[in-house]
Amino acid sequence: MSWSAALDLAGAVLLLLGALLAFVGALGLVRLPDIFARMHAATKPQMLGLLLTLAGLALHVRTWESVATIIVVAGAQGLTAPVTAHLLGRAGYRAGVAVPELLHHDDLGEDYKRMKR
């Protein structure tokens, strides 16, 4: 087996793993009960799935220009996914979508009550 075939095989495996993680994240969005669990499902497996997919793509394409673009995409996603999840969580809490019975510890509740006064 040549290096090119081995890299193509590794890229295919990473692409499949990334697609599987993205699918698991999508199932979590549909099946989980509250906004915080759904937010977790939207960010954690999706981010890792995207990184695995991009790594598989980099192994398959193997040009410096494409790999540089893939690194920029991975960096941008790595910076924006946590911020988006945080904003979604706060917006859901403020909109009253969060189920208080499912929260184990509510740090934001007291601060939010003080701000509403």
C-alpha positions in Angstrom: 0.0 0.0 0.0 1.4 3.3 -1.0 1.4 6.5 1.1 -1.1 8.1 -1.1 -3.5 5.2 -0.7 -2.9 5.1 3.1 -3.7 8.9 3.4 -6.8 8.4 1.3 -8.0 5.6 3.6 -7.2 7.6 6.7 -9.1 10.6 5.2 -12.1 8.5 4.4 -12.2 7.1 8.0 -12.0 10.6 9.4 -14.7 11.8 7.0 -17.0 9.0 8.1 -16.3 9.6 11.8 -17.0 13.3 11.4 -20.3 12.6 9.6 -21.2 10.1 12.4 -20.6 12.7 15.1 -22.6 15.3 13.2 -25.4 12.9 12.9 -25.3 12.2 16.7 -25.4 15.9 17.3 -28.4 16.3 15.1 -30.2 13.4 16.9 -29.4 15.2 20.2 -31.0 18.4 19.0 -34.2 16.4 18.2 -34.3 14.1 21.3 -32.9 16.1 24.3 -35.4 17.7 26.6 -34.3 21.3 27.3 -32.4 24.1 25.7 -29.2 23.5 27.6 -28.9 19.9 26.6 -29.8 20.7 23.0 -27.2 23.5 23.1 -24.6 21.0 24.3 -25.6 18.6 21.5 -25.4 21.4 19.0 -21.9 22.5 19.9 -19.8 19.6 21.3 -20.3 16.8 18.7 -20.8 19.2 15.9 -17.5 20.9 16.6 -15.6 17.6 16.9 -17.4 16.2 13.8 -16.4 19.3 11.8 -12.8 19.0 12.9 -12.7 15.4 11.9 -14.3 16.1 8.6 -11.8 18.9 7.9 -8.9 16.7 8.9 -10.2 14.0 6.5 -10.5 16.6 3.8 -7.0 17.8 4.4 -5.7 14.3 4.1 -7.6 13.7 0.9 -6.8 17.0 -0.9 -3.1 17.4 0.3 -2.4 20.9 -1.2 -1.0 23.6 0.9 -3.6 26.2 -0.2 -6.4 23.9 0.7 -4.9 22.9 4.1 -4.4 26.6 4.9 -8.0 27.3 4.1 -9.1 24.3 6.2 -7.0 25.6 9.2 -8.7 29.0 8.9 -12.2 27.4 8.8 -11.4 25.2 11.8 -10.0 28.3 13.7 -13.1 30.4 12.9 -15.4 27.6 14.0 -13.4 27.0 17.2 -13.8 30.7 18.1 -17.4 31.1 17.2 -19.0 27.9 18.5 -18.5 28.5 22.2 -19.6 32.1 21.9 -22.8 31.1 20.1 -23.6 28.4 22.6 -23.2 30.9 25.5 -25.4 33.4 23.8 -28.1 30.8 23.0 -28.0 29.6 26.6 -28.4 33.1 28.0 -31.2 34.0 25.5 -33.0 30.8 26.3 -32.8 31.5 30.0 -34.0 35.0 29.7 -36.9 34.0 27.4 -38.1 31.5 29.9 -37.5 28.5 27.7 -35.3 26.8 30.3 -37.0 24.2 32.6 -36.0 25.1 36.2 -36.6 21.6 37.4 -33.8 20.3 35.1 -31.2 22.8 36.4 -28.9 21.4 39.1 -27.3 24.8 40.0 -28.7 28.1 38.9 -26.0 30.9 39.2 -27.8 33.2 36.8 -31.2 33.1 38.5 -30.3 35.5 41.4 -28.5 37.9 39.2 -31.3 37.9 36.7 -33.9 38.6 39.4 -31.8 41.5 40.6 -31.5 42.9 37.1 -35.3 42.8 36.5 -36.0 45.0 39.6 
